[in-house]
Amino acid sequence: IAPGELVAVLGRSGAGKTTLFRCLTGLTQPDAGSVVVRGHDICRVRGRALQAARQEIALIFQQFNLVRRLTAHHNVLAGRLARVPAWRVVFRRFARPDRQHALACLDAVGLLDRAWTRADQLSGGQQQRVAIVRAMATDPDVLLLDEVTAALDPELIGGVLAVIRDLKERGMTMLIVTHEMGFARRVADH
């Protein structure tokens, strides 16, 4: 997959789409072969090299996995965990540039006005956009989206689709797992 491409991964339930994503992030080792992401063989690197390789990839699961009692802003800042000392996340003491970056990311998906709203008070589409923004806040080179529209109604899918299109225009490399052929046709290069 070339940089800047958006590829849809289609298949029936149980076909291994999510397992593929887990292999790309080093969360699961493949039975055979290798997984090379941006020149790093994810199967062979360990320790700090694996951590560095993982920082280049962000994975968004079907479930939003937001901390429901935290604001949208703090959920996005939690995505910075790999790039800031852990104590900053635990005590929610982020540097000004990190806070500004999180707000800019929320603004990019039309949620700046909801930055201080608790995650459990956001709609499903808003929560999914916060999950995408949390991944964007890590400044990844590759974005993996696993069934990000599965739990959303058609109206909310449009908002997520707009975010994905915007990321594509910015040159983000993305892989999207979906069961929806129409969605794949609307967003994917391949």
Backbone as a chain_set.jsonl record, in Angstrom:
{"seq": "IAPGELVAVLGRSGAGKTTLFRCLTGLTQPDAGSVVVRGHDICRVRGRALQAARQEIALIFQQFNLVRRLTAHHNVLAGRLARVPAWRVVFRRFARPDRQHALACLDAVGLLDRAWTRADQLSGGQQQRVAIVRAMATDPDVLLLDEVTAALDPELIGGVLAVIRDLKERGMTMLIVTHEMGFARRVADH", "coords": {"N": [[0.859, -1.172, 0.0], [0.683, 2.079, -0.944], [2.011, 5.213, 0.326], [-0.457, 7.499, 1.468], [-2.605, 6.231, 0.299], [-5.919, 4.838, 0.437], [-7.252, 1.957, 1.507], [-9.726, -0.505, 1.377], [-10.62, -3.255, 3.339], [-12.311, -6.085, 2.827], [-14.611, -8.645, 3.812], [-16.142, -11.666, 5.049], [-17.573, -12.196, 8.335], [-15.273, -13.42, 10.691], [-13.289, -13.946, 8.875], [-10.744, -12.974, 9.259], [-10.053, -10.303, 9.243], [-9.815, -8.409, 11.376], [-7.801, -9.713, 12.748], [-5.736, -9.412, 10.913], [-5.27, -6.631, 11.216], [-4.419, -6.64, 13.872], [-2.042, -8.01, 13.548], [-0.633, -6.177, 11.971], [-0.104, -4.209, 13.83], [1.45, -5.479, 15.642], [0.258, -6.683, 17.787], [-0.586, -9.252, 17.555], [1.098, -12.167, 16.537], [1.824, -13.349, 13.283], [1.118, -16.607, 11.854], [2.894, -17.395, 9.918], [5.352, -15.961, 7.681], [5.959, -12.399, 7.223], [5.448, -9.079, 8.536], [5.588, -6.036, 7.253], [5.814, -2.721, 7.902], [6.122, 0.465, 6.852], [8.863, -0.014, 6.398], [9.66, -1.369, 8.679], [9.956, -4.545, 10.061], [7.516, -5.806, 11.692], [7.245, -8.201, 13.004], [9.753, -8.895, 13.835], [10.995, -6.91, 15.319], [11.669, -5.635, 18.616], [11.1, -4.397, 21.984], [12.137, -1.061, 22.37], [12.315, -0.492, 19.651], [10.043, -1.756, 18.604], [8.107, -0.291, 19.949], [8.573, 2.221, 18.806], [7.903, 1.658, 16.145], [5.206, 1.053, 16.438], [4.223, 3.553, 17.122], [3.945, 4.788, 14.749], [1.645, 3.862, 13.714], [-1.839, 3.919, 14.028], [-4.628, 2.462, 15.562], [-8.048, 2.115, 15.276], [-10.683, 0.81, 16.897], [-13.811, -1.019, 16.463], [-15.486, -0.642, 18.68], [-15.812, 2.277, 20.599], [-14.134, 2.738, 22.778], [-13.684, 4.834, 24.585], [-12.946, 6.767, 27.52], [-15.51, 7.02, 29.48], [-16.194, 8.874, 31.518], [-14.503, 10.969, 31.161], [-13.785, 14.095, 29.517], [-14.255, 14.948, 26.011], [-11.95, 16.253, 25.144], [-9.997, 15.389, 27.05], [-10.026, 12.657, 26.494], [-8.941, 12.656, 23.933], [-6.404, 13.664, 24.522], [-5.456, 11.501, 26.0], [-4.697, 9.805, 24.02], [-2.171, 10.621, 23.464], [-0.425, 9.224, 25.01], [1.733, 7.517, 24.242], [3.581, 9.348, 23.461], [4.153, 11.131, 25.449], [5.267, 11.565, 28.883], [4.047, 9.077, 31.161], [3.019, 9.983, 33.608], [1.899, 12.435, 33.009], [-0.447, 11.775, 31.69], [-1.815, 10.274, 33.642], [-2.193, 12.172, 35.717], [-3.424, 14.1, 34.286], [-2.012, 16.328, 33.329], [-1.067, 17.99, 30.962], [1.221, 19.342, 28.597], [1.089, 22.659, 27.264], [1.327, 22.774, 24.333], [0.452, 20.147, 23.679], [-2.198, 20.199, 24.612], [-3.249, 22.185, 22.961], [-2.894, 20.977, 20.482], [-4.647, 18.796, 20.705], [-7.102, 20.166, 20.852], [-7.086, 21.377, 18.332], [-7.27, 19.108, 16.716], [-9.833, 18.187, 17.454], [-11.299, 20.353, 16.506], [-10.878, 20.017, 13.797], [-12.624, 17.978, 13.132], [-15.06, 19.034, 13.591], [-15.831, 19.197, 16.28], [-15.051, 20.98, 18.228], [-16.668, 22.602, 19.805], [-17.663, 20.723, 21.551], [-15.646, 19.924, 23.164], [-15.344, 19.999, 25.97], [-17.254, 18.333, 26.895], [-18.44, 15.45, 28.537], [-17.588, 12.12, 27.538], [-19.629, 10.213, 27.721], [-21.85, 11.71, 27.269], [-21.987, 12.325, 24.653], [-23.159, 11.838, 21.269], [-23.407, 8.736, 19.375], [-22.089, 9.004, 16.877], [-20.526, 11.266, 17.39], [-18.904, 10.27, 19.44], [-17.496, 8.337, 17.985], [-16.096, 9.981, 16.223], [-14.491, 11.321, 18.093], [-12.937, 9.145, 18.901], [-11.547, 8.674, 16.523], [-10.173, 11.1, 16.334], [-8.627, 10.916, 18.645], [-6.86, 8.932, 17.848], [-5.663, 10.304, 15.704], [-4.32, 12.268, 17.114], [-2.013, 11.094, 17.926], [-0.316, 11.475, 15.907], [0.024, 9.624, 13.65], [1.459, 7.714, 10.904], [0.121, 5.837, 9.524], [-3.234, 4.864, 9.49], [-5.466, 2.669, 10.913], [-8.67, 1.491, 10.564], [-11.147, -0.207, 12.085], [-14.086, -1.485, 11.274], [-15.483, 0.974, 11.718], [-17.922, 2.169, 11.251], [-19.872, 0.418, 11.935], [-21.547, 0.428, 14.243], [-23.145, 2.587, 13.902], [-25.899, 4.692, 12.876], [-27.312, 5.367, 9.566], [-27.325, 8.214, 9.203], [-25.338, 9.148, 10.967], [-23.137, 7.901, 9.924], [-22.451, 9.431, 7.749], [-21.132, 11.679, 8.874], [-18.793, 10.494, 9.905], [-17.76, 9.497, 7.528], [-17.16, 11.918, 6.247], [-15.023, 12.818, 7.825], [-13.132, 10.827, 7.277], [-12.758, 11.214, 4.533], [-11.628, 13.785, 4.601], [-9.218, 13.24, 5.95], [-8.051, 11.62, 4.033], [-7.686, 13.46, 1.95], [-5.711, 14.969, 3.12], [-3.593, 13.285, 2.861], [-3.268, 11.015, 4.446], [-2.398, 7.671, 5.072], [-4.487, 4.927, 4.938], [-6.192, 2.026, 6.14], [-9.195, 0.362, 5.963], [-11.45, -1.676, 7.549], [-14.433, -3.15, 6.631], [-17.865, -4.214, 6.331], [-19.528, -3.168, 4.6], [-20.121, -2.752, 1.36], [-20.908, -0.546, -0.216], [-20.007, 1.655, 1.309], [-17.262, 1.141, 1.226], [-16.778, 1.472, -1.527], [-17.291, 4.213, -1.747], [-15.219, 5.467, -0.34], [-12.69, 4.208, -0.692], [-9.518, 3.742, -2.398], [-8.713, 1.334, -3.329]], "CA": [[0.0, 0.0, 0.0], [1.513, 3.268, -1.079], [1.644, 6.308, 1.226], [-1.579, 8.31, 1.027], [-3.7, 5.424, -0.238], [-6.962, 4.354, 1.331], [-7.604, 0.616, 1.052], [-10.774, -1.17, 2.145], [-10.451, -4.697, 3.512], [-13.65, -6.638, 2.891], [-14.677, -10.078, 4.064], [-17.179, -12.122, 5.968], [-17.209, -12.318, 9.745], [-14.393, -14.546, 10.96], [-12.334, -14.134, 7.783], [-9.417, -12.594, 9.71], [-9.778, -8.882, 9.004], [-9.312, -7.812, 12.619], [-6.511, -10.368, 13.014], [-4.775, -8.72, 10.047], [-4.926, -5.375, 11.875], [-3.638, -6.964, 15.069], [-0.694, -8.354, 13.066], [0.009, -4.943, 11.516], [0.304, -3.425, 14.991], [2.296, -6.298, 16.504], [-0.505, -7.226, 18.906], [-0.667, -10.692, 17.281], [2.137, -12.644, 15.616], [1.266, -14.221, 12.251], [1.593, -17.992, 11.876], [4.019, -17.497, 8.979], [5.608, -14.755, 6.921], [6.377, -11.2, 7.938], [4.586, -7.911, 8.417], [6.479, -4.893, 7.1], [5.101, -1.453, 7.904], [7.064, 1.578, 6.709], [10.241, -0.488, 6.481], [9.903, -2.116, 9.917], [9.351, -5.868, 10.148], [6.855, -5.79, 12.994], [7.413, -9.52, 13.634], [11.127, -9.097, 14.283], [11.475, -5.868, 16.228], [11.279, -5.776, 20.026], [11.449, -3.292, 22.872], [11.954, 0.329, 21.922], [12.096, -0.484, 18.202], [8.64, -2.083, 18.403], [7.35, 0.864, 20.419], [8.709, 3.272, 17.785], [7.123, 1.241, 14.983], [3.787, 1.174, 16.789], [3.846, 4.967, 17.161], [3.639, 5.213, 13.383], [0.372, 3.247, 13.337], [-2.931, 4.085, 14.991], [-5.721, 1.526, 15.329], [-9.339, 2.505, 15.832], [-11.539, -0.362, 16.954], [-15.244, -0.827, 16.269], [-15.974, -0.031, 19.901], [-15.152, 3.571, 20.719], [-13.105, 2.619, 23.81], [-13.428, 6.102, 25.245], [-13.181, 6.794, 28.957], [-16.816, 7.67, 29.475], [-16.316, 9.98, 32.474], [-13.603, 12.057, 30.762], [-14.257, 14.94, 28.418], [-13.721, 14.636, 24.684], [-10.589, 16.787, 25.132], [-9.11, 14.511, 27.811], [-9.924, 11.402, 25.766], [-7.975, 12.876, 22.85], [-5.086, 13.766, 25.151], [-5.036, 10.158, 26.4], [-4.048, 9.236, 22.849], [-0.77, 11.07, 23.428], [0.3, 8.434, 25.989], [2.991, 7.003, 23.712], [4.487, 10.449, 23.135], [4.407, 11.958, 26.633], [5.451, 10.751, 30.091], [2.8, 8.494, 31.67], [2.466, 10.777, 34.709], [1.073, 13.512, 32.455], [-1.758, 11.195, 31.398], [-2.44, 9.897, 34.913], [-2.611, 13.369, 36.458], [-4.024, 15.016, 33.307], [-1.185, 17.541, 33.325], [-0.449, 18.002, 29.65], [1.865, 20.584, 28.187], [0.232, 23.521, 26.445], [1.266, 22.349, 22.93], [-0.376, 18.952, 23.576], [-3.592, 20.611, 24.775], [-3.633, 22.912, 21.757], [-2.967, 19.986, 19.402], [-5.897, 18.047, 20.901], [-8.202, 21.052, 20.463], [-7.039, 21.527, 16.873], [-7.792, 17.861, 16.15], [-11.282, 18.209, 17.647], [-11.819, 21.364, 15.598], [-10.805, 19.475, 12.442], [-13.771, 17.094, 12.886], [-16.271, 19.749, 13.951], [-16.224, 18.932, 17.663], [-14.426, 21.91, 19.165], [-17.695, 23.053, 20.762], [-17.96, 19.612, 22.462], [-14.371, 19.533, 23.779], [-15.453, 19.866, 27.424], [-18.385, 17.455, 27.181], [-18.057, 14.08, 28.888], [-17.787, 11.18, 26.444], [-20.915, 9.529, 27.846], [-22.915, 12.638, 26.889], [-21.876, 12.532, 23.208], [-23.873, 10.862, 20.439], [-22.546, 7.675, 18.849], [-21.227, 9.551, 15.828], [-19.544, 12.146, 18.024], [-17.943, 9.411, 20.128], [-16.619, 7.723, 16.991], [-15.182, 11.026, 15.757], [-13.496, 11.524, 19.155], [-12.014, 8.009, 18.814], [-10.681, 8.925, 15.362], [-9.304, 12.22, 16.697], [-7.646, 10.398, 19.609], [-5.828, 8.266, 17.045], [-4.959, 11.345, 14.951], [-3.48, 13.025, 18.043], [-0.728, 10.408, 18.059], [0.43, 11.822, 14.686], [0.452, 8.396, 12.973], [1.647, 7.711, 9.455], [-0.858, 4.886, 9.004], [-4.426, 4.781, 10.325], [-6.242, 1.446, 10.699], [-10.026, 1.7, 11.071], [-11.795, -1.515, 12.117], [-15.549, -1.425, 11.357], [-15.799, 2.204, 12.452], [-19.301, 2.603, 11.024], [-20.786, -0.701, 12.213], [-22.507, 0.705, 15.309], [-23.751, 3.89, 13.65], [-27.006, 4.723, 11.926], [-26.883, 5.991, 8.297], [-27.088, 9.652, 9.343], [-24.06, 9.353, 11.637], [-22.077, 7.404, 9.042], [-22.044, 10.558, 6.911], [-20.144, 12.48, 9.597], [-17.539, 9.739, 9.947], [-17.285, 9.478, 6.15], [-16.56, 13.227, 5.973], [-13.716, 12.841, 8.494], [-12.237, 9.941, 6.523], [-12.426, 11.904, 3.272], [-10.718, 14.874, 4.936], [-7.906, 12.627, 6.217], [-7.524, 11.164, 2.736], [-7.22, 14.658, 1.239], [-4.471, 15.392, 3.779], [-2.534, 12.344, 2.523], [-3.147, 9.946, 5.44], [-2.503, 6.29, 4.604], [-5.509, 4.289, 5.763], [-6.823, 0.75, 5.838], [-10.506, 0.338, 6.602], [-12.198, -2.928, 7.518], [-15.86, -2.889, 6.595], [-18.742, -5.179, 5.686], [-20.402, -2.394, 3.734], [-19.53, -2.557, 0.038], [-21.162, 0.827, -0.654], [-19.084, 2.519, 2.044], [-15.924, 0.894, 0.671], [-16.707, 2.094, -2.855], [-17.298, 5.667, -1.61], [-14.022, 6.032, 0.275], [-11.424, 3.522, -0.929], [-8.816, 3.712, -3.682], [-8.656, -0.091, -3.707]], "C": [[0.898, 1.225, 0.0], [1.081, 4.338, -0.064], [0.505, 7.132, 0.629], [-2.745, 7.53, 0.453], [-4.69, 5.053, 0.856], [-7.451, 3.026, 0.761], [-8.669, 0.039, 1.972], [-10.484, -2.663, 2.164], [-11.848, -5.254, 3.758], [-13.582, -8.133, 3.174], [-15.761, -10.4, 5.053], [-16.662, -12.123, 7.397], [-16.361, -13.569, 9.932], [-13.343, -14.794, 9.893], [-10.909, -13.735, 8.167], [-9.061, -11.14, 9.509], [-9.195, -8.207, 10.243], [-7.974, -8.431, 12.996], [-5.42, -9.745, 12.157], [-4.33, -7.416, 10.705], [-4.085, -5.613, 13.118], [-2.207, -7.355, 14.683], [0.062, -7.098, 12.627], [0.512, -4.083, 12.67], [1.197, -4.212, 15.948], [1.576, -6.834, 17.729], [-0.662, -8.74, 18.789], [0.445, -11.046, 16.303], [1.482, -13.533, 14.555], [1.852, -15.635, 12.364], [2.817, -18.171, 10.984], [4.195, -16.152, 8.282], [6.061, -13.594, 7.781], [5.371, -10.089, 7.684], [5.516, -6.701, 8.393], [5.627, -3.637, 6.964], [6.139, -0.347, 7.912], [8.513, 1.146, 6.955], [10.582, -1.273, 7.731], [9.212, -3.475, 9.827], [8.794, -6.002, 11.563], [7.056, -7.109, 13.743], [8.795, -9.693, 14.258], [11.633, -8.053, 15.278], [10.92, -6.082, 17.631], [11.601, -4.483, 20.775], [11.147, -1.929, 22.296], [11.713, 0.416, 20.411], [10.64, -0.81, 17.87], [7.761, -0.911, 18.833], [7.406, 1.991, 19.384], [7.884, 2.928, 16.546], [5.63, 1.393, 15.244], [3.33, 2.626, 16.83], [3.494, 5.487, 15.777], [2.268, 4.741, 12.918], [-0.651, 3.505, 14.433], [-4.073, 3.168, 14.583], [-6.968, 2.016, 16.035], [-10.249, 1.291, 15.744], [-12.996, 0.007, 16.717], [-15.877, -0.189, 17.5], [-15.166, 1.25, 20.117], [-14.007, 3.549, 21.724], [-12.714, 3.965, 24.411], [-13.611, 5.919, 26.753], [-14.418, 7.66, 29.148], [-16.905, 8.881, 30.399], [-15.365, 11.136, 32.148], [-14.215, 12.861, 29.63], [-13.668, 14.459, 27.102], [-12.249, 15.07, 24.605], [-9.622, 15.856, 25.862], [-8.983, 13.13, 27.16], [-8.92, 11.526, 24.615], [-6.56, 12.958, 23.423], [-4.565, 12.408, 25.601], [-4.361, 9.436, 25.239], [-2.581, 9.615, 22.736], [0.126, 10.237, 24.342], [1.664, 7.956, 25.483], [4.025, 8.108, 23.478], [4.812, 11.364, 24.315], [4.644, 11.047, 27.838], [4.099, 10.298, 30.664], [2.178, 9.338, 32.782], [1.585, 11.9, 34.193], [-0.34, 13.013, 32.155], [-2.497, 10.901, 32.694], [-2.988, 11.115, 35.647], [-3.274, 14.425, 35.573], [-3.334, 16.37, 33.313], [-0.398, 17.572, 32.008], [0.158, 19.361, 29.353], [0.925, 21.362, 27.262], [0.198, 23.096, 24.972], [0.41, 21.089, 22.725], [-1.863, 19.309, 23.691], [-4.088, 21.334, 23.516], [-3.785, 21.961, 20.562], [-4.277, 19.204, 19.495], [-7.097, 18.896, 20.479], [-8.245, 21.256, 18.953], [-7.589, 20.281, 16.18], [-9.31, 17.796, 16.287], [-11.94, 19.213, 16.701], [-11.87, 20.825, 14.169], [-11.985, 18.561, 12.113], [-15.078, 17.724, 13.37], [-16.747, 19.522, 15.377], [-15.587, 19.869, 18.678], [-15.432, 22.377, 20.221], [-18.083, 21.968, 21.768], [-16.719, 19.162, 23.234], [-14.506, 19.261, 25.268], [-16.667, 19.044, 27.855], [-17.868, 16.055, 27.493], [-18.403, 13.141, 27.736], [-19.146, 10.502, 26.519], [-22.107, 10.436, 27.524], [-22.876, 12.969, 25.403], [-22.703, 11.482, 22.469], [-22.88, 9.805, 19.94], [-21.587, 8.17, 17.783], [-20.157, 10.465, 16.384], [-18.486, 11.326, 18.752], [-16.984, 8.775, 19.123], [-15.645, 8.75, 16.433], [-14.125, 11.336, 16.808], [-12.479, 10.382, 19.12], [-11.048, 8.185, 17.643], [-9.685, 10.033, 15.69], [-8.236, 11.773, 17.695], [-6.514, 9.686, 18.866], [-5.013, 9.284, 16.248], [-3.981, 12.104, 15.839], [-2.131, 12.368, 18.264], [0.193, 10.727, 16.885], [0.925, 10.581, 13.955], [0.711, 8.628, 11.496], [0.59, 6.842, 8.784], [-2.016, 4.809, 10.001], [-5.211, 3.541, 9.926], [-7.606, 1.639, 11.342], [-10.789, 0.384, 10.95], [-13.294, -1.359, 12.35], [-16.039, -0.175, 12.088], [-17.232, 2.688, 12.252], [-20.323, 1.554, 11.438], [-21.86, -0.363, 13.232], [-23.272, 2.015, 15.083], [-24.922, 3.785, 12.689], [-26.56, 5.492, 10.684], [-26.569, 7.48, 8.39], [-25.712, 9.934, 9.95], [-22.88, 8.88, 10.79], [-21.555, 8.536, 8.168], [-20.991, 11.43, 7.578], [-18.791, 11.8, 9.659], [-16.917, 9.685, 8.55], [-16.599, 10.795, 5.794], [-15.175, 13.333, 6.609], [-12.713, 12.0, 7.713], [-11.818, 10.588, 5.212], [-11.43, 13.04, 3.516], [-9.312, 14.337, 5.206], [-7.25, 12.162, 4.922], [-6.957, 12.345, 1.941], [-5.908, 15.18, 1.824], [-3.312, 14.426, 3.525], [-2.319, 11.229, 3.533], [-3.29, 8.591, 4.759], [-3.465, 5.568, 5.531], [-5.912, 2.928, 5.213], [-8.117, 0.713, 6.629], [-11.107, -1.044, 6.432], [-13.673, -2.572, 7.551], [-16.597, -4.076, 5.98], [-19.572, -4.497, 4.614], [-19.719, -2.056, 2.416], [-19.728, -1.125, -0.452], [-20.23, 1.82, 0.015], [-17.678, 2.38, 1.481], [-15.768, 1.575, -0.685], [-16.605, 3.614, -2.76], [-15.966, 6.221, -1.135], [-12.693, 5.45, -0.217], [-10.861, 3.718, -2.331], [-8.814, 2.297, -4.244], [-9.512, -0.894, -2.752]], "O": [[1.768, 1.372, 0.858], [-0.076, 4.366, 0.355], [0.502, 7.427, -0.567], [-3.782, 8.118, 0.148], [-4.344, 4.967, 2.035], [-8.0, 2.981, -0.34], [-8.537, 0.084, 3.195], [-10.147, -3.258, 1.14], [-12.487, -4.94, 4.762], [-12.611, -8.8, 2.817], [-16.239, -9.541, 5.794], [-15.455, -12.058, 7.633], [-16.68, -14.636, 9.408], [-12.58, -15.755, 9.992], [-9.96, -14.113, 7.479], [-7.889, -10.772, 9.595], [-8.186, -7.508, 10.153], [-7.099, -7.736, 13.513], [-4.295, -9.567, 12.623], [-3.135, -7.125, 10.747], [-3.142, -4.867, 13.386], [-1.265, -7.06, 15.419], [1.259, -6.971, 12.884], [1.455, -3.311, 12.502], [1.652, -3.671, 16.956], [2.215, -7.388, 18.623], [-0.848, -9.431, 19.791], [0.701, -10.308, 15.351], [0.663, -14.387, 14.895], [2.943, -15.825, 12.901], [3.678, -19.006, 11.265], [3.295, -15.311, 8.294], [6.493, -13.776, 8.919], [4.563, -10.147, 6.757], [6.155, -6.382, 9.396], [4.826, -3.507, 6.038], [6.933, -0.228, 8.845], [9.28, 1.838, 7.622], [11.691, -1.797, 7.839], [8.015, -3.546, 9.548], [9.531, -6.281, 12.508], [7.04, -7.134, 14.973], [8.982, -10.552, 15.12], [12.599, -8.3, 15.999], [9.837, -6.641, 17.805], [12.285, -3.599, 20.259], [10.049, -1.672, 21.801], [10.991, 1.297, 19.946], [10.064, -0.213, 16.961], [6.786, -0.579, 18.158], [6.394, 2.641, 19.119], [7.24, 3.802, 15.963], [4.881, 1.816, 14.364], [2.154, 2.902, 16.593], [2.822, 6.51, 15.646], [1.781, 5.159, 11.868], [-0.366, 3.332, 15.617], [-4.443, 3.101, 13.41], [-6.953, 2.297, 17.234], [-10.549, 0.804, 14.654], [-13.372, 1.178, 16.762], [-16.713, 0.707, 17.376], [-13.967, 1.285, 19.843], [-13.017, 4.26, 21.55], [-11.543, 4.201, 24.708], [-14.336, 5.031, 27.199], [-14.369, 8.881, 28.994], [-17.628, 9.829, 30.091], [-15.423, 12.179, 32.8], [-15.057, 12.366, 28.88], [-12.718, 13.677, 27.072], [-11.41, 14.348, 24.068], [-8.543, 15.563, 25.349], [-7.932, 12.499, 27.268], [-8.143, 10.605, 24.361], [-5.627, 12.381, 22.864], [-3.355, 12.18, 25.589], [-3.538, 8.547, 25.459], [-1.833, 8.987, 21.987], [1.322, 10.514, 24.441], [2.645, 7.991, 26.227], [5.212, 7.824, 23.317], [5.643, 12.264, 24.199], [4.26, 9.878, 27.812], [3.128, 11.054, 30.648], [0.954, 9.408, 32.895], [0.623, 12.285, 34.858], [-1.313, 13.742, 32.343], [-3.673, 11.24, 32.832], [-4.115, 11.094, 36.141], [-3.639, 15.503, 36.042], [-3.981, 17.417, 33.302], [0.781, 17.222, 31.963], [-0.337, 20.393, 29.804], [0.083, 20.785, 26.574], [-0.89, 23.059, 24.396], [-0.28, 20.971, 21.713], [-2.688, 18.778, 22.949], [-5.213, 21.114, 23.068], [-4.686, 22.121, 19.74], [-4.94, 18.977, 18.483], [-8.009, 18.396, 19.821], [-9.324, 21.302, 18.363], [-8.292, 20.385, 15.174], [-10.001, 17.397, 15.35], [-13.014, 18.95, 16.16], [-12.794, 21.137, 13.417], [-12.315, 18.384, 10.94], [-16.082, 17.032, 13.538], [-17.94, 19.641, 15.657], [-15.586, 19.572, 19.872], [-15.083, 22.529, 21.392], [-18.767, 22.265, 22.748], [-16.747, 18.12, 23.89], [-13.836, 18.366, 25.785], [-17.058, 19.055, 29.022], [-16.981, 15.538, 26.813], [-19.398, 13.346, 27.04], [-19.758, 10.239, 25.484], [-23.248, 9.976, 27.51], [-23.651, 13.805, 24.937], [-22.92, 10.38, 22.973], [-21.667, 9.969, 20.07], [-20.411, 7.805, 17.779], [-19.017, 10.453, 15.92], [-17.3, 11.649, 18.689], [-15.784, 8.685, 19.385], [-14.482, 8.426, 16.193], [-12.972, 11.59, 16.458], [-11.284, 10.62, 19.291], [-9.862, 7.877, 17.763], [-8.502, 9.929, 15.367], [-7.082, 12.193, 17.607], [-5.345, 9.829, 19.224], [-3.796, 9.14, 16.13], [-2.928, 12.538, 15.372], [-1.199, 13.015, 18.74], [1.348, 10.302, 16.866], [2.116, 10.479, 13.662], [0.247, 9.608, 10.913], [0.211, 7.072, 7.635], [-1.799, 4.702, 11.208], [-5.578, 3.37, 8.763], [-7.693, 1.92, 12.537], [-11.048, -0.088, 9.843], [-13.731, -1.129, 13.478], [-16.9, -0.254, 12.965], [-17.707, 3.533, 13.011], [-21.526, 1.781, 11.303], [-22.992, -0.829, 13.097], [-23.967, 2.492, 15.981], [-24.953, 2.923, 11.811], [-25.549, 6.194, 10.724], [-25.647, 7.959, 7.73], [-25.006, 10.841, 9.509], [-21.766, 9.389, 10.918], [-20.361, 8.599, 7.875], [-20.053, 11.876, 6.918], [-17.757, 12.446, 9.487], [-15.702, 9.812, 8.4], [-15.571, 10.794, 5.116], [-14.254, 13.877, 6.0], [-11.572, 12.417, 7.512], [-10.652, 10.516, 4.826], [-10.501, 13.236, 2.733], [-8.327, 14.913, 4.744], [-6.04, 12.298, 4.743], [-5.888, 12.244, 1.338], [-5.092, 15.762, 1.11], [-2.179, 14.701, 3.921], [-1.289, 10.556, 3.489], [-4.203, 8.389, 3.959], [-3.296, 5.583, 6.75], [-5.966, 2.71, 4.002], [-8.13, 1.0, 7.826], [-11.259, -1.53, 5.312], [-14.113, -1.79, 8.392], [-16.023, -4.844, 5.207], [-20.238, -5.157, 3.817], [-18.85, -1.186, 2.359], [-18.816, -0.546, -1.043], [-19.716, 2.729, -0.637], [-16.982, 3.375, 1.282], [-14.735, 2.187, -0.957], [-15.928, 4.246, -3.572], [-15.611, 7.344, -1.493], [-11.671, 6.134, -0.164], [-11.598, 3.843, -3.31], [-8.9, 2.085, -5.453], [-9.608, -2.114, -2.885]]}, "num_chains": 1, "name": "protein.A"}
